[in-house]
Amino acid sequence: QVQLVESGGGLVQAGGSLRLSCLASGSIRSMSVMGWYRQAPGKQRELVATITRGGSTNYADSLKGRFAISRDNAKDTLYLQMNSLKPEDTAVYYCNGYAGYMYWGQGTQVTVSS
């Protein structure tokens, strides 16, 4: 059983940056793919970005160029660098990872003020 714990969320002004972290209780080397998703109030959870064990990345079209996903296998940590934040980026951000089973974190709140 792997636990994922997100951190790094908070309140930021529009145009600012945040870096989210997702620390795994076990090795993330077993996770073939990891990702970030977000859910805004009243909306469905949506894909932000994914990254494979080999480092291949995929982003939601609307976020390309502003967000960057990375993983540090030595630290068992997944990251999401978010730049040029907009009020519409306000959401709870979740990390997940697949290792025969999809594991999810509890989420971290990101609020972008205008």
GIPE-V90548 format. One line per field, one symbol per residue. phi: phi as a letter, one per 20 degrees, with the letter a starting at -180 (. if undefined). psi: psi as a letter, one per 40 degrees, with the letter a starting at -180 (. if undefined). burial: + if it has 16 or more other ideal C-beta (glycine too) atoms within 10 Angstrom, else -. Layout:
# GIPE-V90548
phi = ???
psi = ???
burial = ???
This chain:
# GIPE-V90548
phi = .dddcebofqdbfgnecbcecceefcfeffefbcbdcbcegmcffcfdacbegeofdbcfgfdgnddcdbcdffdlcdcceddlfcgfefaedddbbdbnbeeceencedcdee
psi = hhhhhiieiahiiheaiihiihhieahedehdiiihiihiheiihihdiihideehihihdeehddihiiigddefhiihhhifiideehihhiiiihgeihiiieihhhhhi.
burial = ---+-+-++--+-----+-+++++---+--+-++++++---------++++-+-----+---+---+++-+----+++++-+--+---+++++++++++---+-+-++-+-+--
